[in-house]
Amino acid sequence: MKTRTWSCVLLMAAGATLIAGNIQSAAADTLCVNPGGKSGCFAKIGDAVTAAMAGDTIQVAPGTYAEDVVIGKSLSLIGANSANTTINATGKGNGIYIDGRDAKPPFSPLSEVVVTGFTVQNTNFEGILVTNASSVTISDNRVVSNNLALVVTPPPAKCPGIPGFETSEDFDCGEGIHLSGVDHSTVSGNLIENNAGEILLSDDTGATHDNLIIGNIAQNNPFDCGITLASHPLDPNLPPEIPPTRGVDNNTISGNQSSGNGVAVFGAGAGVGLFVAGGGLETAGNVVIDNQLTNNGLPGVAFHLHTPFAGQNLNNNLIADNTISGNGADTEDAKTPGPTGINVFTNAHAAPITGTVIVQNIIKNEQVDIAANTGTGGLVDAHLNNLLGKATGVDNLGTGTVNATVNWWGCSKGPGASGCASVVGKGVTSTPWLTAPTAQP
């Protein structure tokens, strides 16, 4: 009995040793890249990606790398510092492409990719493109001077050569950072400037949902919005292994600065744009919170639903705790009477917009703080906002309703009083109002 007990112990110990050995052999490796491939490192980032196994880390030393890096496996790509570690993709499609769309059979969803510490510049299309992936982190990068294939004149704007799966890229070439078919991922702490536009979330290749866009600076991107959430037509050649899911839903846009975007062409871009571009598409349930949205070509926040197709959904989005100032008027069928903080627009023949909540924002230096044209049956709830434009606090341009109770209109006597913002249009409820500004978090 005693011998048998010791035999069991020895077998267990041997098993533990085997398990430990297996864990050790499966441990992730760290690969290195530097200019010239010195000290056993790779000279090209792409070669290191090819050699890496899932879970590995690639450390990239300071230098300039003339590459279009394609990542199709779980790994961490770590640049030394965005100030001195540059991917210069002149003449190439992208700087970094995290590609879950083109995985070879047997199809395995791409996840757990990290990209940090780079300057990405001079691409024809996106600086950083991500398709059909989960749990991706893009942080602390400089994404500058991309989208160089964009042809603005003569109109209409075009983006020749962009891949066919990007179904609605005509005025932005995919912007600086583009997520399509991406979920539960984070874009944080990046500086994105002098591209056509900054950050695009779309569903060309599948639903883009439950992502966090936080703490980025988007500035001086001349031809499109700072941050765009847009439901697009589906990629007609989507690989059969990828389910054709739709929607740009339940994403959070928080703590970003979006300034000076969309100003090169009249009406080119908002601070944050939420758009639907056809039947069966949706941009819904998103949260835009605690952002600085200033001096953009279109309103600080613009909702657009232009087309009269069935099954569209631009509902249940929340705009909260933002500071919005000095933006432009909306244009064309979404036209507003002047510079506008927030515009919620649907075409008269399209679906109404409901469930929009606008709460506890500071809106100033605008001619119209909040404009609404939400269609018959549409509804906007706007409460606890500081409406400081001193011209029009709420302008209802359509047949829907606006519940605008409990706002500060710039003076204690309420909307329309001397020194207060006013109400324009029918269907606006503004009583009761606040007699002092609401405290901001």
C-alpha positions as CSV (number, residue, x, y, z in Angstrom):
1,M,0.0,0.0,0.0
2,K,2.8,2.3,0.9
3,T,4.6,1.5,-2.4
4,R,1.5,2.1,-4.4
5,T,1.1,5.5,-2.7
6,W,4.7,6.5,-3.6
7,S,4.2,5.3,-7.2
8,C,1.2,7.6,-7.5
9,V,3.2,10.5,-6.1
10,L,6.0,9.9,-8.6
11,L,3.6,9.6,-11.5
12,M,2.0,12.9,-10.4
13,A,5.4,14.6,-10.2
14,A,6.3,13.3,-13.6
15,G,3.0,14.6,-15.0
16,A,3.6,18.0,-13.4
17,T,7.1,18.1,-15.0
18,L,5.6,17.3,-18.4
19,I,3.0,19.9,-18.0
20,A,5.6,22.5,-17.0
21,G,7.7,21.5,-20.0
22,N,4.8,21.9,-22.4
23,I,3.9,25.3,-20.9
24,Q,7.6,26.4,-21.2
25,S,7.8,25.2,-24.9
26,A,4.6,27.0,-25.7
27,A,5.7,30.3,-24.0
28,A,5.6,33.4,-26.3
29,D,8.8,34.6,-27.8
30,T,10.0,38.2,-28.3
31,L,11.4,39.0,-31.8
32,C,13.3,42.2,-32.6
33,V,13.5,44.5,-35.7
34,N,16.1,47.2,-36.4
35,P,17.4,49.0,-39.4
36,G,19.9,46.7,-41.1
37,G,18.9,43.6,-39.1
38,K,21.8,43.9,-36.7
39,S,22.4,41.6,-33.6
40,G,20.2,38.8,-34.9
41,C,17.2,41.0,-35.4
42,F,15.1,41.3,-38.6
43,A,15.6,44.2,-40.9
44,K,11.9,44.3,-41.9
45,I,8.8,44.3,-39.7
46,G,6.9,42.2,-42.2
47,D,9.6,39.5,-42.0
48,A,9.3,39.4,-38.3
49,V,5.5,39.1,-38.5
50,T,5.9,36.2,-40.9
51,A,8.3,34.4,-38.5
52,A,6.3,35.1,-35.4
53,M,4.0,32.6,-33.8
54,A,0.6,33.4,-32.3
55,G,1.1,35.3,-29.0
56,D,4.6,36.5,-29.8
57,T,5.8,40.1,-29.3
58,I,7.8,42.0,-31.9
59,Q,9.9,44.9,-30.6
60,V,10.8,47.5,-33.3
61,A,13.8,49.7,-32.7
62,P,13.9,53.4,-33.7
63,G,14.2,53.9,-37.5
64,T,12.2,54.3,-40.7
65,Y,10.7,51.2,-42.3
66,A,9.3,51.4,-45.9
67,E,6.6,48.8,-45.6
68,D,3.0,47.9,-45.7
69,V,2.8,45.5,-42.7
70,V,0.1,42.9,-42.9
71,I,-0.8,41.1,-39.6
72,G,-3.0,38.0,-39.8
73,K,-2.2,36.4,-36.4
74,S,-2.4,37.2,-32.7
75,L,0.7,39.2,-31.7
76,S,1.9,42.4,-30.2
77,L,3.8,44.9,-32.5
78,I,5.6,47.4,-30.2
79,G,7.4,50.4,-31.6
80,A,10.1,52.0,-29.5
81,N,8.3,55.4,-29.6
82,S,6.1,57.2,-32.1
83,A,8.5,60.1,-32.1
84,N,11.3,58.0,-33.7
85,T,9.8,54.7,-35.0
86,T,8.2,55.3,-38.4
87,I,6.4,53.2,-41.0
88,N,6.7,55.3,-44.2
89,A,4.4,53.6,-46.7
90,T,4.9,55.9,-49.6
91,G,3.2,54.4,-52.7
92,K,1.7,51.5,-50.6
93,G,-1.9,50.8,-49.7
94,N,-1.6,50.9,-45.9
95,G,1.0,51.3,-43.2
96,I,-0.4,48.5,-41.0
97,Y,-3.2,46.1,-42.0
98,I,-4.6,43.8,-39.3
99,D,-6.3,41.4,-41.7
100,G,-9.0,39.1,-40.4
101,R,-10.9,39.1,-43.6
102,D,-8.5,37.1,-45.7
103,A,-7.6,34.3,-43.2
104,K,-6.8,31.1,-45.0
105,P,-9.0,28.0,-44.3
106,P,-9.6,26.6,-41.9
107,F,-11.0,30.0,-40.9
108,S,-10.1,31.1,-37.4
109,P,-11.3,34.5,-36.1
110,L,-8.4,37.0,-35.6
111,S,-8.0,38.4,-32.1
112,E,-5.6,39.7,-29.5
113,V,-3.5,42.0,-31.7
114,V,-1.7,45.1,-30.2
115,V,-0.1,47.9,-32.2
116,T,1.6,50.7,-30.3
117,G,4.4,53.2,-30.6
118,F,4.6,54.1,-34.3
119,T,4.3,57.0,-36.7
120,V,2.4,55.7,-39.7
121,Q,2.5,58.0,-42.7
122,N,2.2,58.6,-46.5
123,T,-0.1,55.7,-47.4
124,N,-2.4,55.7,-50.4
125,F,-5.3,54.6,-48.2
126,E,-5.5,54.0,-44.4
127,G,-2.6,54.4,-42.1
128,I,-4.0,51.6,-39.9
129,L,-6.7,49.3,-41.3
130,V,-8.4,46.5,-39.2
131,T,-10.9,44.0,-40.7
132,N,-12.8,41.2,-39.0
133,A,-11.0,41.0,-35.7
134,S,-11.7,41.1,-32.0
135,S,-9.8,42.4,-29.0
136,V,-7.4,44.6,-31.0
137,T,-5.6,47.5,-29.2
138,I,-4.3,50.4,-31.3
139,S,-2.6,52.9,-28.9
140,D,-0.2,55.7,-28.7
141,N,0.5,56.0,-32.4
142,R,0.9,59.1,-34.7
143,V,-1.1,58.5,-37.9
144,V,-0.3,61.4,-40.2
145,S,-0.4,62.4,-43.9
146,N,-2.2,59.3,-45.2
147,N,-5.1,58.9,-47.7
148,L,-2.8,60.3,-50.4
149,A,-4.7,58.5,-53.3
150,L,-7.7,60.8,-52.7
151,V,-8.6,62.8,-55.8
152,V,-10.8,65.7,-54.9
153,T,-11.0,67.7,-58.1
154,P,-12.7,67.5,-60.5
155,P,-15.7,66.3,-58.4
156,P,-16.9,63.9,-57.4
157,A,-14.1,62.9,-55.1
158,K,-12.6,59.5,-55.9
159,C,-10.2,57.0,-54.3
160,P,-8.8,55.0,-57.1
161,G,-7.3,51.6,-56.3
162,I,-8.9,51.2,-52.9
163,P,-9.9,47.5,-52.3
164,G,-13.4,46.6,-53.4
165,F,-14.4,45.5,-49.9
166,E,-14.3,49.2,-48.8
167,T,-17.7,49.9,-50.3
168,S,-18.3,53.7,-49.6
169,E,-14.8,55.3,-49.6
170,D,-15.0,58.2,-52.0
171,F,-14.1,61.3,-50.0
172,D,-11.7,59.8,-47.4
173,C,-9.7,56.8,-48.7
174,G,-10.6,55.0,-45.5
175,E,-9.3,57.7,-43.2
176,G,-6.4,57.5,-40.8
177,I,-7.6,54.5,-38.8
178,H,-10.4,52.3,-40.1
179,L,-12.2,49.5,-38.2
180,S,-14.5,47.2,-40.3
181,G,-16.1,44.0,-38.9
182,V,-14.3,44.7,-35.6
183,D,-15.6,44.2,-32.0
184,H,-14.5,44.6,-28.4
185,S,-11.4,46.6,-29.5
186,T,-9.7,49.8,-28.3
187,V,-8.3,52.8,-30.1
188,S,-6.6,55.0,-27.5
189,G,-4.2,57.8,-27.2
190,N,-3.4,58.2,-30.9
191,L,-2.7,61.5,-32.7
192,I,-4.4,61.5,-36.1
193,E,-3.8,64.5,-38.2
194,N,-3.5,65.7,-41.8
195,N,-5.2,62.6,-43.3
196,A,-8.5,63.0,-45.2
197,G,-10.3,62.0,-42.0
198,E,-9.5,60.5,-38.7
199,I,-11.2,57.4,-37.3
200,L,-13.8,55.4,-39.3
201,L,-16.0,52.6,-37.8
202,S,-17.9,50.9,-40.6
203,D,-19.5,47.5,-41.4
204,D,-18.4,46.9,-44.9
205,T,-17.1,43.4,-43.9
206,G,-19.3,42.8,-40.9
207,A,-20.7,44.3,-37.8
208,T,-18.5,46.7,-35.9
209,H,-19.7,46.8,-32.3
210,D,-18.7,47.2,-28.6
211,N,-15.5,49.1,-29.4
212,L,-13.9,51.9,-27.3
213,I,-12.5,55.0,-29.0
214,I,-10.9,56.9,-26.2
215,G,-8.4,59.7,-25.6
216,N,-7.4,60.4,-29.2
217,I,-6.6,63.7,-30.8
218,A,-8.1,64.2,-34.3
219,Q,-7.2,67.4,-35.8
220,N,-6.8,69.1,-39.2
221,N,-8.1,66.3,-41.3
222,P,-9.5,68.4,-44.1
223,F,-11.9,66.3,-46.1
224,D,-14.0,64.3,-43.6
225,C,-15.1,63.9,-40.0
226,G,-12.9,63.6,-37.0
227,I,-14.7,60.4,-36.0
228,T,-17.2,58.6,-38.2
229,L,-19.6,55.8,-37.4
230,A,-21.1,54.8,-40.7
231,S,-23.2,51.8,-41.8
232,H,-22.1,50.9,-45.4
233,P,-23.2,48.4,-48.0
234,L,-21.8,45.0,-47.4
235,D,-18.7,43.7,-49.2
236,P,-20.1,41.8,-52.2
237,N,-17.1,39.3,-52.1
238,L,-17.1,38.5,-48.4
239,P,-15.4,35.1,-47.8
240,P,-18.1,32.5,-47.0
241,E,-16.5,31.7,-43.7
242,I,-17.3,35.2,-42.4
243,P,-21.0,35.7,-41.4
244,P,-22.6,38.7,-43.1
245,T,-23.5,40.6,-40.0
246,R,-24.4,44.3,-40.1
247,G,-24.4,47.4,-38.0
248,V,-22.2,49.9,-36.3
249,D,-23.6,49.5,-32.8
250,N,-22.9,50.0,-29.1
251,N,-19.6,51.7,-29.6
252,T,-18.3,54.2,-27.1
253,I,-16.6,57.4,-28.3
254,S,-15.1,59.0,-25.1
255,G,-12.6,61.6,-24.1
256,N,-11.4,62.5,-27.6
257,Q,-10.5,65.9,-29.1
258,S,-11.9,66.4,-32.6
259,S,-11.0,69.8,-34.0
260,G,-10.5,71.5,-37.4
261,N,-11.7,68.5,-39.4
262,G,-13.7,68.7,-42.7
263,V,-12.9,72.4,-43.4
264,A,-11.1,72.2,-46.8
265,V,-14.4,71.7,-48.7
266,F,-17.6,73.3,-47.6
267,G,-19.6,70.8,-45.5
268,A,-17.0,68.1,-45.6
269,G,-16.9,66.8,-42.0
270,A,-18.3,66.9,-38.5
271,G,-16.5,66.4,-35.2
272,V,-18.4,63.1,-34.8
273,G,-20.7,61.8,-37.6
274,L,-23.3,59.0,-37.2
275,F,-24.5,58.0,-40.7
276,V,-26.7,55.4,-42.4
277,A,-26.2,54.9,-46.1
278,G,-28.9,52.5,-47.4
279,G,-31.6,49.9,-46.7
280,G,-31.2,47.4,-43.9
281,L,-28.3,49.4,-42.4
282,E,-27.9,50.7,-38.9
283,T,-25.8,52.9,-36.6
284,A,-27.5,52.4,-33.3
285,G,-27.0,52.4,-29.5
286,N,-23.7,54.3,-29.6
287,V,-22.4,56.6,-26.9
288,V,-20.6,59.8,-27.6
289,I,-19.4,61.1,-24.2
290,D,-17.0,63.7,-22.8
291,N,-15.4,64.8,-26.1
292,Q,-14.1,68.2,-27.1
293,L,-15.7,68.9,-30.6
294,T,-14.6,72.3,-31.9
295,N,-14.2,74.2,-35.1
296,N,-15.2,71.4,-37.5
297,G,-16.7,72.0,-41.0
298,L,-20.0,70.4,-40.1
299,P,-21.8,70.4,-36.7
300,G,-20.0,69.1,-33.7
301,V,-22.2,66.0,-33.9
302,A,-24.1,65.2,-37.1
303,F,-26.7,62.4,-37.6
304,H,-27.5,61.8,-41.3
305,L,-30.0,59.4,-42.7
306,H,-30.5,60.5,-46.3
307,T,-32.1,57.6,-48.3
308,P,-35.7,56.4,-48.3
309,F,-35.0,52.7,-48.0
310,A,-36.6,50.1,-45.7
311,G,-35.0,48.8,-42.5
312,Q,-32.7,51.7,-41.7
313,N,-31.9,52.4,-38.1
314,L,-30.2,55.5,-36.7
315,N,-31.8,55.2,-33.3
316,N,-31.0,55.1,-29.6
317,N,-27.7,56.9,-29.7
318,L,-26.6,58.9,-26.6
319,I,-24.7,62.3,-26.8
320,A,-23.5,63.2,-23.3
321,D,-21.1,65.5,-21.4
322,N,-19.4,66.9,-24.5
323,T,-18.1,70.4,-25.0
324,I,-19.1,71.6,-28.5
325,S,-18.1,75.0,-29.9
326,G,-17.4,76.9,-33.1
327,N,-18.5,74.3,-35.6
328,G,-20.1,74.8,-39.1
329,A,-23.6,74.6,-40.5
330,D,-24.9,71.4,-41.9
331,T,-25.4,71.3,-45.7
332,E,-27.5,69.9,-48.6
333,D,-30.7,68.1,-47.5
334,A,-29.5,68.2,-43.9
335,K,-29.0,72.0,-44.0
336,T,-29.2,74.0,-40.8
337,P,-29.7,77.8,-40.6
338,G,-26.2,78.4,-39.4
339,P,-23.3,77.0,-37.4
340,T,-24.7,74.2,-35.4
341,G,-23.7,72.2,-32.3
342,I,-25.7,69.0,-32.9
343,N,-27.9,68.1,-35.9
344,V,-30.2,65.1,-36.0
345,F,-31.4,64.7,-39.5
346,T,-33.5,62.2,-41.5
347,N,-34.8,62.6,-45.1
348,A,-38.5,63.3,-45.1
349,H,-39.1,60.0,-47.0
350,A,-36.8,57.9,-44.9
351,A,-37.3,56.2,-41.5
352,P,-37.8,58.5,-38.5
353,I,-35.0,58.8,-35.9
354,T,-36.1,57.9,-32.3
355,G,-34.3,57.4,-29.0
356,T,-31.7,60.1,-29.5
357,V,-30.7,61.4,-26.0
358,I,-28.7,64.6,-25.7
359,V,-27.8,65.3,-22.1
360,Q,-25.5,67.5,-20.1
361,N,-23.5,68.9,-23.0
362,I,-22.0,72.4,-23.1
363,I,-22.8,74.0,-26.4
364,K,-21.5,77.5,-27.2
365,N,-20.4,79.7,-30.0
366,E,-23.0,78.2,-32.3
367,Q,-26.0,79.9,-34.1
368,V,-28.1,76.8,-33.4
369,D,-27.2,74.6,-30.4
370,I,-29.5,71.7,-31.3
371,A,-31.2,71.1,-34.6
372,A,-33.7,68.3,-35.2
373,N,-35.4,67.0,-38.3
374,T,-36.3,63.5,-37.3
375,G,-39.3,62.7,-39.5
376,T,-42.9,62.0,-38.5
377,G,-42.8,60.1,-35.3
378,G,-39.2,61.0,-34.6
379,L,-38.1,62.1,-31.1
380,V,-35.1,63.7,-29.5
381,D,-34.7,64.0,-25.7
382,A,-32.5,66.9,-24.7
383,H,-32.0,67.6,-21.0
384,L,-29.6,69.2,-18.6
385,N,-27.6,70.9,-21.4
386,N,-26.0,74.3,-21.1
387,L,-27.3,76.0,-24.3
388,L,-25.0,79.0,-24.5
389,G,-25.2,80.0,-28.2
390,K,-27.5,82.9,-27.2
391,A,-29.3,82.6,-30.6
392,T,-31.3,79.4,-31.1
393,G,-31.1,76.8,-28.4
394,V,-33.4,74.3,-30.2
395,D,-34.6,74.5,-33.8
396,N,-37.1,71.8,-34.8
397,L,-36.8,71.8,-38.6
398,G,-39.1,68.8,-39.2
399,T,-42.3,67.1,-38.1
400,G,-40.9,65.1,-35.1
401,T,-40.9,66.3,-31.5
402,V,-38.1,67.5,-29.2
403,N,-38.5,67.1,-25.5
404,A,-36.1,69.9,-24.3
405,T,-37.1,70.3,-20.7
406,V,-34.7,71.0,-17.9
407,N,-32.0,72.8,-19.9
408,W,-30.1,76.0,-19.1
409,W,-30.9,78.5,-21.9
410,G,-28.3,81.1,-20.9
411,C,-30.4,83.1,-18.4
412,S,-32.8,82.3,-15.6
413,K,-35.9,83.5,-17.4
414,G,-35.9,80.7,-19.9
415,P,-36.0,80.3,-23.7
416,G,-36.7,83.4,-25.7
417,A,-36.1,85.9,-22.8
418,S,-33.5,88.6,-23.2
419,G,-30.1,87.1,-23.2
420,C,-31.4,83.6,-23.5
421,A,-31.4,81.2,-26.4
422,S,-34.7,80.7,-28.1
423,V,-36.9,77.9,-29.5
424,V,-37.7,77.8,-33.2
425,G,-40.2,75.5,-34.8
426,K,-43.2,73.5,-33.6
427,G,-43.2,70.4,-31.4
428,V,-40.6,71.5,-28.9
429,T,-41.3,71.2,-25.1
430,S,-39.0,73.5,-23.1
431,T,-40.9,74.0,-19.8
432,P,-39.7,73.6,-17.1
433,W,-36.2,75.0,-17.6
434,L,-33.2,75.4,-15.3
435,T,-32.6,78.7,-13.6
436,A,-28.8,78.1,-13.2
437,P,-26.3,76.3,-15.3
438,T,-26.1,72.6,-14.8
439,A,-22.9,71.4,-13.1
440,Q,-20.6,69.5,-15.5
441,P,-18.8,66.3,-14.4
